[in-house]
């Protein structure tokens, strides 16, 4: 999978409510920005699992950081120029687990 296509898929999977993709991926990297003023919440366990896969990464501001509309809150990238599609698919699955848990609270 091309690095820009991978970055876009990763960003879409990582995003929760209140954030958006900033522009188009460039050199396998894409930023995630705040859509409104608020308090950023990051699931640290999911972020750690995601980053442990290798070939993909995501860096964010700390959880519980006050953010302003338009502020970069995170960025994700595919590290090599071409990344195995299976790694991207697994990373997307990890990121999406939190979204499905948020929609179906215990």
N, CA, C and O atoms as CSV, one atom per row, in Angstrom:
chain,resi,resn,atom,element,x,y,z
A,1,UNK,N,N,0.854,-1.166,0.000
A,1,UNK,CA,C,0.000,0.000,0.000
A,1,UNK,C,C,0.904,1.235,0.000
A,1,UNK,O,O,1.870,1.295,0.761
A,2,UNK,N,N,0.600,2.207,-0.838
A,2,UNK,CA,C,1.396,3.425,-0.909
A,2,UNK,C,C,1.308,4.177,0.412
A,2,UNK,O,O,0.268,4.155,1.071
A,3,UNK,N,N,2.388,4.839,0.802
A,3,UNK,CA,C,2.467,5.513,2.094
A,3,UNK,C,C,1.361,6.552,2.307
A,3,UNK,O,O,0.849,6.670,3.420
A,4,UNK,N,N,0.982,7.304,1.276
A,4,UNK,CA,C,-0.065,8.319,1.439
A,4,UNK,C,C,-1.437,7.683,1.629
A,4,UNK,O,O,-2.239,8.157,2.433
A,5,UNK,N,N,-1.706,6.612,0.889
A,5,UNK,CA,C,-2.971,5.892,1.044
A,5,UNK,C,C,-3.052,5.293,2.453
A,5,UNK,O,O,-4.107,5.323,3.087
A,6,UNK,N,N,-1.937,4.753,2.932
A,6,UNK,CA,C,-1.885,4.169,4.275
A,6,UNK,C,C,-2.111,5.250,5.336
A,6,UNK,O,O,-2.874,5.036,6.278
A,7,UNK,N,N,-1.464,6.396,5.194
A,7,UNK,CA,C,-1.614,7.479,6.173
A,7,UNK,C,C,-3.063,7.936,6.272
A,7,UNK,O,O,-3.564,8.176,7.371
A,8,UNK,N,N,-3.733,8.057,5.146
A,8,UNK,CA,C,-5.124,8.481,5.146
A,8,UNK,C,C,-6.007,7.450,5.866
A,8,UNK,O,O,-6.854,7.818,6.680
A,9,UNK,N,N,-5.808,6.167,5.566
A,9,UNK,CA,C,-6.591,5.108,6.209
A,9,UNK,C,C,-6.343,5.091,7.714
A,9,UNK,O,O,-7.278,4.907,8.494
A,10,UNK,N,N,-5.104,5.279,8.122
A,10,UNK,CA,C,-4.766,5.286,9.545
A,10,UNK,C,C,-5.429,6.466,10.257
A,10,UNK,O,O,-6.019,6.300,11.325
A,11,UNK,N,N,-5.331,7.651,9.664
A,11,UNK,CA,C,-5.914,8.845,10.278
A,11,UNK,C,C,-7.422,8.694,10.442
A,11,UNK,O,O,-7.967,9.020,11.496
A,12,UNK,N,N,-8.096,8.203,9.410
A,12,UNK,CA,C,-9.554,8.024,9.491
A,12,UNK,C,C,-9.927,7.073,10.625
A,12,UNK,O,O,-10.914,7.294,11.327
A,13,UNK,N,N,-9.144,6.026,10.800
A,13,UNK,CA,C,-9.443,5.052,11.848
A,13,UNK,C,C,-9.159,5.617,13.243
A,13,UNK,O,O,-9.864,5.291,14.198
A,14,UNK,N,N,-8.152,6.446,13.360
A,14,UNK,CA,C,-7.764,6.993,14.661
A,14,UNK,C,C,-8.686,8.098,15.154
A,14,UNK,O,O,-8.790,8.327,16.359
A,15,UNK,N,N,-9.351,8.781,14.243
A,15,UNK,CA,C,-10.121,9.962,14.612
A,15,UNK,C,C,-11.401,9.615,15.364
A,15,UNK,O,O,-12.140,8.706,14.989
A,16,UNK,N,N,-11.636,10.356,16.423
A,16,UNK,CA,C,-12.897,10.279,17.148
A,16,UNK,C,C,-13.678,11.552,16.890
A,16,UNK,O,O,-13.407,12.272,15.929
A,17,UNK,N,N,-14.635,11.825,17.737
A,17,UNK,CA,C,-15.430,13.041,17.618
A,17,UNK,C,C,-14.587,14.276,17.890
A,17,UNK,O,O,-13.716,14.268,18.760
A,18,UNK,N,N,-14.855,15.337,17.139
A,18,UNK,CA,C,-14.217,16.621,17.405
A,18,UNK,C,C,-12.882,16.842,16.728
A,18,UNK,O,O,-12.231,17.859,16.968
A,19,UNK,N,N,-12.459,15.909,15.885
A,19,UNK,CA,C,-11.198,16.088,15.166
A,19,UNK,C,C,-11.412,15.832,13.681
A,19,UNK,O,O,-12.397,15.211,13.282
A,20,UNK,N,N,-10.480,16.317,12.868
A,20,UNK,CA,C,-10.573,16.175,11.419
A,20,UNK,C,C,-9.178,16.021,10.836
A,20,UNK,O,O,-8.179,16.331,11.484
A,21,UNK,N,N,-9.129,15.538,9.606
A,21,UNK,CA,C,-7.864,15.440,8.879
A,21,UNK,C,C,-7.519,16.820,8.342
A,21,UNK,O,O,-8.383,17.534,7.832
A,22,UNK,N,N,-6.261,17.184,8.461
A,22,UNK,CA,C,-5.779,18.461,7.932
A,22,UNK,C,C,-5.152,18.224,6.561
A,22,UNK,O,O,-4.041,17.700,6.469
A,23,UNK,N,N,-5.848,18.601,5.511
A,23,UNK,CA,C,-5.298,18.498,4.161
A,23,UNK,C,C,-5.120,17.072,3.690
A,23,UNK,O,O,-5.792,16.146,4.144
A,24,UNK,N,N,-4.201,16.931,2.772
A,24,UNK,CA,C,-3.900,15.638,2.160
A,24,UNK,C,C,-2.614,15.074,2.757
A,24,UNK,O,O,-1.774,15.827,3.249
A,25,UNK,N,N,-2.456,13.736,2.716
A,25,UNK,CA,C,-1.200,13.148,3.178
A,25,UNK,C,C,-0.035,13.622,2.309
A,25,UNK,O,O,-0.186,13.837,1.107
A,26,UNK,N,N,1.098,13.775,2.926
A,26,UNK,CA,C,2.309,14.163,2.207
A,26,UNK,C,C,3.463,13.327,2.735
A,26,UNK,O,O,3.742,13.317,3.934
A,27,UNK,N,N,4.131,12.626,1.826
A,27,UNK,CA,C,5.253,11.763,2.176
A,27,UNK,C,C,4.886,10.778,3.281
A,27,UNK,O,O,5.689,10.492,4.169
A,28,UNK,N,N,3.642,10.257,3.208
A,28,UNK,CA,C,3.205,9.243,4.150
A,28,UNK,C,C,2.776,9.763,5.498
A,28,UNK,O,O,2.572,8.973,6.420
A,29,UNK,N,N,2.629,11.087,5.646
A,29,UNK,CA,C,2.266,11.681,6.939
A,29,UNK,C,C,1.022,12.537,6.771
A,29,UNK,O,O,0.831,13.186,5.743
A,30,UNK,N,N,0.179,12.530,7.798
A,30,UNK,CA,C,-1.011,13.374,7.801
A,30,UNK,C,C,-1.284,13.831,9.231
A,30,UNK,O,O,-1.084,13.080,10.185
A,31,UNK,N,N,-1.740,15.063,9.361
A,31,UNK,CA,C,-2.039,15.616,10.679
A,31,UNK,C,C,-3.525,15.531,10.981
A,31,UNK,O,O,-4.366,15.543,10.081
A,32,UNK,N,N,-3.823,15.443,12.263
A,32,UNK,CA,C,-5.193,15.451,12.763
A,32,UNK,C,C,-5.344,16.720,13.603
A,32,UNK,O,O,-4.526,16.995,14.481
A,33,UNK,N,N,-6.402,17.489,13.322
A,33,UNK,CA,C,-6.596,18.768,14.006
A,33,UNK,C,C,-7.918,18.770,14.777
A,33,UNK,O,O,-8.825,17.986,14.498
A,34,UNK,N,N,-7.996,19.676,15.756
A,34,UNK,CA,C,-9.229,19.856,16.526
A,34,UNK,C,C,-10.249,20.597,15.674
A,34,UNK,O,O,-9.923,21.605,15.049
A,35,UNK,N,N,-11.483,20.103,15.648
A,35,UNK,CA,C,-12.559,20.770,14.924
A,35,UNK,C,C,-13.192,21.876,15.761
A,35,UNK,O,O,-13.898,22.739,15.238
A,36,UNK,N,N,-12.932,21.840,17.066
A,36,UNK,CA,C,-13.508,22.837,17.976
A,36,UNK,C,C,-12.631,22.938,19.222
A,36,UNK,O,O,-11.776,22.084,19.460
A,37,UNK,N,N,-12.844,23.963,19.994
A,37,UNK,CA,C,-12.172,24.096,21.284
A,37,UNK,C,C,-12.669,22.970,22.193
A,37,UNK,O,O,-13.845,22.607,22.150
A,38,UNK,N,N,-11.779,22.425,23.008
A,38,UNK,CA,C,-12.225,21.371,23.916
A,38,UNK,C,C,-11.083,20.700,24.641
A,38,UNK,O,O,-9.969,21.221,24.699
A,39,UNK,N,N,-11.374,19.539,25.191
A,39,UNK,CA,C,-10.418,18.744,25.950
A,39,UNK,C,C,-10.112,17.477,25.156
A,39,UNK,O,O,-11.015,16.688,24.875
A,40,UNK,N,N,-8.855,17.279,24.794
A,40,UNK,CA,C,-8.447,16.110,24.020
A,40,UNK,C,C,-8.387,14.887,24.918
A,40,UNK,O,O,-7.806,14.919,26.003
A,41,UNK,N,N,-8.992,13.817,24.450
A,41,UNK,CA,C,-8.946,12.529,25.153
A,41,UNK,C,C,-8.247,11.526,24.246
A,41,UNK,O,O,-8.624,11.367,23.085
A,42,UNK,N,N,-7.234,10.852,24.770
A,42,UNK,CA,C,-6.473,9.860,24.013
A,42,UNK,C,C,-6.497,8.547,24.785
A,42,UNK,O,O,-6.196,8.522,25.978
A,43,UNK,N,N,-6.852,7.461,24.113
A,43,UNK,CA,C,-6.801,6.139,24.722
A,43,UNK,C,C,-5.358,5.649,24.617
A,43,UNK,O,O,-4.926,5.183,23.563
A,44,UNK,N,N,-4.631,5.758,25.707
A,44,UNK,CA,C,-3.196,5.445,25.701
A,44,UNK,C,C,-2.910,3.980,25.384
A,44,UNK,O,O,-1.934,3.676,24.697
A,45,UNK,N,N,-3.744,3.076,25.873
A,45,UNK,CA,C,-3.513,1.649,25.605
A,45,UNK,C,C,-3.642,1.344,24.119
A,45,UNK,O,O,-2.822,0.620,23.555
A,46,UNK,N,N,-4.671,1.898,23.489
A,46,UNK,CA,C,-4.851,1.686,22.054
A,46,UNK,C,C,-3.700,2.306,21.273
A,46,UNK,O,O,-3.184,1.699,20.334
A,47,UNK,N,N,-3.300,3.507,21.655
A,47,UNK,CA,C,-2.191,4.180,20.975
A,47,UNK,C,C,-0.907,3.353,21.085
A,47,UNK,O,O,-0.147,3.252,20.121
A,48,UNK,N,N,-0.670,2.770,22.245
A,48,UNK,CA,C,0.516,1.929,22.428
A,48,UNK,C,C,0.448,0.691,21.537
A,48,UNK,O,O,1.429,0.356,20.872
A,49,UNK,N,N,-0.703,0.005,21.514
A,49,UNK,CA,C,-0.858,-1.176,20.654
A,49,UNK,C,C,-0.622,-0.810,19.195
A,49,UNK,O,O,0.075,-1.521,18.472
A,50,UNK,N,N,-1.206,0.298,18.772
A,50,UNK,CA,C,-1.066,0.791,17.403
A,50,UNK,C,C,0.403,0.997,17.066
A,50,UNK,O,O,0.881,0.514,16.039
A,51,UNK,N,N,1.117,1.710,17.927
A,51,UNK,CA,C,2.522,2.042,17.663
A,51,UNK,C,C,3.463,0.851,17.753
A,51,UNK,O,O,4.564,0.892,17.204
A,52,UNK,N,N,3.049,-0.205,18.434
A,52,UNK,CA,C,3.901,-1.389,18.567
A,52,UNK,C,C,3.891,-2.279,17.326
A,52,UNK,O,O,4.687,-3.213,17.232
A,53,UNK,N,N,3.001,-1.999,16.373
A,53,UNK,CA,C,2.927,-2.830,15.165
A,53,UNK,C,C,4.157,-2.699,14.285
A,53,UNK,O,O,4.517,-3.648,13.589
A,54,UNK,N,N,4.803,-1.554,14.301
A,54,UNK,CA,C,5.918,-1.312,13.392
A,54,UNK,C,C,5.386,-0.868,12.041
A,54,UNK,O,O,4.265,-1.219,11.674
A,55,UNK,N,N,6.160,-0.113,11.306
A,55,UNK,CA,C,5.813,0.409,9.979
A,55,UNK,C,C,4.717,1.467,9.995
A,55,UNK,O,O,4.480,2.106,8.970
A,56,UNK,N,N,4.035,1.675,11.132
A,56,UNK,CA,C,3.055,2.753,11.287
A,56,UNK,C,C,3.301,3.412,12.638
A,56,UNK,O,O,3.821,2.788,13.563
A,57,UNK,N,N,2.920,4.683,12.738
A,57,UNK,CA,C,3.052,5.350,14.032
A,57,UNK,C,C,2.047,6.481,14.130
A,57,UNK,O,O,1.565,7.004,13.126
A,58,UNK,N,N,1.747,6.839,15.360
A,58,UNK,CA,C,0.899,7.989,15.640
A,58,UNK,C,C,1.453,8.683,16.872
A,58,UNK,O,O,1.753,8.039,17.878
A,59,UNK,N,N,1.587,9.992,16.787
A,59,UNK,CA,C,2.001,10.809,17.924
A,59,UNK,C,C,0.875,11.798,18.204
A,59,UNK,O,O,0.289,12.357,17.277
A,60,UNK,N,N,0.574,12.012,19.481
A,60,UNK,CA,C,-0.500,12.918,19.856
A,60,UNK,C,C,-0.057,13.828,20.996
A,60,UNK,O,O,0.953,13.582,21.655
A,61,UNK,N,N,-0.826,14.871,21.208
A,61,UNK,CA,C,-0.689,15.624,22.443
A,61,UNK,C,C,-1.118,14.704,23.576
A,61,UNK,O,O,-1.746,13.674,23.333
A,62,UNK,N,N,-0.789,15.062,24.797
A,62,UNK,CA,C,-1.189,14.251,25.946
A,62,UNK,C,C,-2.702,14.281,26.128
A,62,UNK,O,O,-3.362,15.274,25.819
A,63,UNK,N,N,-3.235,13.177,26.634
A,63,UNK,CA,C,-4.646,13.128,26.954
A,63,UNK,C,C,-4.958,14.206,27.995
A,63,UNK,O,O,-4.111,14.541,28.824
A,64,UNK,N,N,-6.169,14.743,27.947
A,64,UNK,CA,C,-6.639,15.785,28.856
A,64,UNK,C,C,-5.957,17.129,28.637
A,64,UNK,O,O,-5.869,17.948,29.552
A,65,UNK,N,N,-5.470,17.350,27.405
A,65,UNK,CA,C,-4.900,18.644,27.028
A,65,UNK,C,C,-6.021,19.512,26.464
A,65,UNK,O,O,-6.828,19.049,25.657
A,66,UNK,N,N,-6.065,20.773,26.895
A,66,UNK,CA,C,-7.023,21.728,26.337
A,66,UNK,C,C,-6.520,22.119,24.952
A,66,UNK,O,O,-5.360,22.497,24.786
A,67,UNK,N,N,-7.414,22.025,23.950
A,67,UNK,CA,C,-7.032,22.336,22.571
A,67,UNK,C,C,-7.968,23.389,21.994
A,67,UNK,O,O,-9.099,23.560,22.450
A,68,UNK,N,N,-7.473,24.085,20.987
A,68,UNK,CA,C,-8.242,25.118,20.289
A,68,UNK,C,C,-8.553,24.649,18.876
A,68,UNK,O,O,-7.801,23.871,18.289
A,69,UNK,N,N,-9.654,25.122,18.342
A,69,UNK,CA,C,-10.059,24.780,16.983
A,69,UNK,C,C,-8.904,25.047,16.017
A,69,UNK,O,O,-8.291,26.114,16.046
A,70,UNK,N,N,-8.614,24.055,15.154
A,70,UNK,CA,C,-7.553,24.175,14.164
A,70,UNK,C,C,-6.182,23.752,14.649
A,70,UNK,O,O,-5.250,23.660,13.851
A,71,UNK,N,N,-6.037,23.492,15.938
A,71,UNK,CA,C,-4.752,23.079,16.504
A,71,UNK,C,C,-4.448,21.635,16.118
A,71,UNK,O,O,-5.338,20.785,16.141
A,72,UNK,N,N,-3.199,21.358,15.766
A,72,UNK,CA,C,-2.783,19.983,15.494
A,72,UNK,C,C,-2.771,19.227,16.817
A,72,UNK,O,O,-2.110,19.634,17.772
A,73,UNK,N,N,-3.515,18.114,16.859
A,73,UNK,CA,C,-3.575,17.312,18.072
A,73,UNK,C,C,-2.834,15.990,17.917
A,73,UNK,O,O,-2.539,15.320,18.907
A,74,UNK,N,N,-2.530,15.613,16.665
A,74,UNK,CA,C,-1.815,14.374,16.428
A,74,UNK,C,C,-1.396,14.258,14.977
A,74,UNK,O,O,-1.798,15.047,14.123
A,75,UNK,N,N,-0.594,13.272,14.731
A,75,UNK,CA,C,-0.152,12.988,13.370
A,75,UNK,C,C,0.134,11.509,13.258
A,75,UNK,O,O,0.564,10.869,14.218
A,76,UNK,N,N,-0.109,10.976,12.082
A,76,UNK,CA,C,0.156,9.562,11.860
A,76,UNK,C,C,0.889,9.400,10.540
A,76,UNK,O,O,0.795,10.240,9.644
A,77,UNK,N,N,1.607,8.320,10.445
A,77,UNK,CA,C,2.343,8.074,9.196
A,77,UNK,C,C,2.630,6.603,9.012
A,77,UNK,O,O,2.682,5.813,9.955
A,78,UNK,N,N,2.812,6.278,7.750
A,78,UNK,CA,C,3.365,4.985,7.369
A,78,UNK,C,C,4.870,5.228,7.242
A,78,UNK,O,O,5.288,6.127,6.513
A,79,UNK,N,N,5.661,4.463,7.920
A,79,UNK,CA,C,7.091,4.749,7.985
A,79,UNK,C,C,7.831,4.437,6.686
A,79,UNK,O,O,8.580,5.294,6.219
A,80,UNK,N,N,7.668,3.259,6.073
A,80,UNK,CA,C,8.350,3.048,4.789
A,80,UNK,C,C,7.545,3.644,3.632
A,80,UNK,O,O,6.374,3.987,3.796
A,81,UNK,N,N,8.171,3.765,2.475
A,81,UNK,CA,C,7.471,4.277,1.297
A,81,UNK,C,C,6.295,3.380,0.917
A,81,UNK,O,O,5.264,3.863,0.449
A,82,UNK,N,N,6.453,2.107,1.116
A,82,UNK,CA,C,5.390,1.144,0.860
A,82,UNK,C,C,5.267,0.291,2.111
A,82,UNK,O,O,6.266,-0.207,2.631
A,83,UNK,N,N,4.046,0.122,2.593
A,83,UNK,CA,C,3.822,-0.636,3.819
A,83,UNK,C,C,2.897,-1.816,3.496
A,83,UNK,O,O,2.021,-1.715,2.637
A,84,UNK,N,N,3.104,-2.919,4.187
A,84,UNK,CA,C,2.250,-4.082,3.977
A,84,UNK,C,C,0.808,-3.718,4.311
A,84,UNK,O,O,0.528,-3.142,5.362
A,85,UNK,N,N,-0.082,-4.056,3.422
A,85,UNK,CA,C,-1.496,-3.749,3.625
A,85,UNK,C,C,-2.005,-4.414,4.901
A,85,UNK,O,O,-2.866,-3.860,5.586
A,86,UNK,N,N,-1.484,-5.588,5.224
A,86,UNK,CA,C,-1.938,-6.300,6.425
A,86,UNK,C,C,-1.610,-5.513,7.695
A,86,UNK,O,O,-2.372,-5.552,8.660
A,87,UNK,N,N,-0.479,-4.798,7.700
A,87,UNK,CA,C,-0.120,-3.976,8.871
A,87,UNK,C,C,-1.099,-2.813,8.996
A,87,UNK,O,O,-1.565,-2.506,10.093
A,88,UNK,N,N,-1.411,-2.168,7.876
A,88,UNK,CA,C,-2.363,-1.056,7.903
A,88,UNK,C,C,-3.730,-1.557,8.352
A,88,UNK,O,O,-4.387,-0.913,9.170
A,89,UNK,N,N,-4.158,-2.683,7.831
A,89,UNK,CA,C,-5.456,-3.237,8.217
A,89,UNK,C,C,-5.504,-3.561,9.706
A,89,UNK,O,O,-6.521,-3.319,10.357
A,90,UNK,N,N,-4.426,-4.102,10.250
A,90,UNK,CA,C,-4.389,-4.417,11.686
A,90,UNK,C,C,-4.401,-3.134,12.519
A,90,UNK,O,O,-5.075,-3.063,13.547
A,91,UNK,N,N,-3.651,-2.119,12.070
A,91,UNK,CA,C,-3.631,-0.841,12.777
A,91,UNK,C,C,-5.012,-0.195,12.763
A,91,UNK,O,O,-5.457,0.342,13.777
A,92,UNK,N,N,-5.686,-0.244,11.625
A,92,UNK,CA,C,-7.043,0.303,11.507
A,92,UNK,C,C,-7.985,-0.451,12.442
A,92,UNK,O,O,-8.819,0.163,13.107
A,93,UNK,N,N,-7.857,-1.769,12.498
A,93,UNK,CA,C,-8.707,-2.574,13.388
A,93,UNK,C,C,-8.493,-2.175,14.847
A,93,UNK,O,O,-9.461,-2.026,15.593
A,94,UNK,N,N,-7.250,-2.003,15.258
A,94,UNK,CA,C,-6.952,-1.589,16.630
A,94,UNK,C,C,-7.581,-0.234,16.925
A,94,UNK,O,O,-8.221,-0.053,17.961
A,95,UNK,N,N,-7.401,0.706,16.023
A,95,UNK,CA,C,-7.945,2.050,16.232
A,95,UNK,C,C,-9.468,2.035,16.265
A,95,UNK,O,O,-10.073,2.780,17.035
A,96,UNK,N,N,-10.088,1.211,15.452
A,96,UNK,CA,C,-11.550,1.166,15.397
A,96,UNK,C,C,-12.180,0.480,16.607
A,96,UNK,O,O,-13.354,0.709,16.894
A,97,UNK,N,N,-11.427,-0.354,17.320
A,97,UNK,CA,C,-11.975,-1.033,18.503
A,97,UNK,C,C,-12.505,-0.028,19.515
A,97,UNK,O,O,-13.575,-0.234,20.088
A,98,UNK,N,N,-11.785,1.036,19.736
A,98,UNK,CA,C,-12.192,2.049,20.712
A,98,UNK,C,C,-13.481,2.716,20.269
A,98,UNK,O,O,-14.364,2.964,21.090
A,99,UNK,N,N,-13.601,3.009,18.982
A,99,UNK,CA,C,-14.824,3.633,18.474
A,99,UNK,C,C,-16.029,2.732,18.706
A,99,UNK,O,O,-17.088,3.213,19.110
A,100,UNK,N,N,-15.887,1.441,18.460
A,100,UNK,CA,C,-17.025,0.547,18.629
A,100,UNK,C,C,-17.359,0.394,20.110
A,100,UNK,O,O,-18.528,0.218,20.453
A,101,UNK,N,N,-16.369,0.455,20.993
A,101,UNK,CA,C,-16.629,0.392,22.430
A,101,UNK,C,C,-17.344,1.642,22.896
A,101,UNK,O,O,-18.221,1.564,23.755
A,102,UNK,N,N,-16.985,2.809,22.343
A,102,UNK,CA,C,-17.634,4.065,22.719
A,102,UNK,C,C,-19.104,4.068,22.323
A,102,UNK,O,O,-19.931,4.668,23.009
A,103,UNK,N,N,-19.436,3.395,21.209
A,103,UNK,CA,C,-20.817,3.361,20.731
A,103,UNK,C,C,-21.656,2.356,21.486
A,103,UNK,O,O,-22.882,2.456,21.509
A,104,UNK,N,N,-20.994,1.373,22.111
A,104,UNK,CA,C,-21.704,0.316,22.838
A,104,UNK,C,C,-21.173,0.222,24.268
A,104,UNK,O,O,-20.529,-0.767,24.617
A,105,UNK,N,N,-21.432,1.231,25.100
A,105,UNK,CA,C,-20.892,1.179,26.464
A,105,UNK,C,C,-21.522,0.029,27.270
A,105,UNK,O,O,-22.659,-0.372,27.020
A,106,UNK,N,N,-20.762,-0.485,28.234
A,106,UNK,CA,C,-21.271,-1.619,29.026
A,106,UNK,C,C,-22.463,-1.232,29.863
A,106,UNK,O,O,-23.009,-2.067,30.584
